[in-house]
């Protein structure tokens, strides 16, 4: 499966320390195989999924049967609130 990333996710990933970056990249390779700590989101974020990597969350959605778009990435304590704000600004 092909994985593409928003500018926010790409910039966020580049700014990570090496060990964390390695953990995230490993988790993304697993996601490309359709596995990982994945959960569908509910409420205002229905239609999106999250990938959990320790205290990190990546919100993504499946574009087609063979493509995943990484929408937003951040730490668990702020990701859902910030992503909802972003969605509100762009009209989902």
Beta strands, then each sheet from edge to edge (+ up, - down):
strand 1: 2-5
strand 2: 38-40
strand 3: 49-53
strand 4: 56-64
strand 5: 67-75
sheet 1: 1+ 5+ 4- 3+ 2-
end
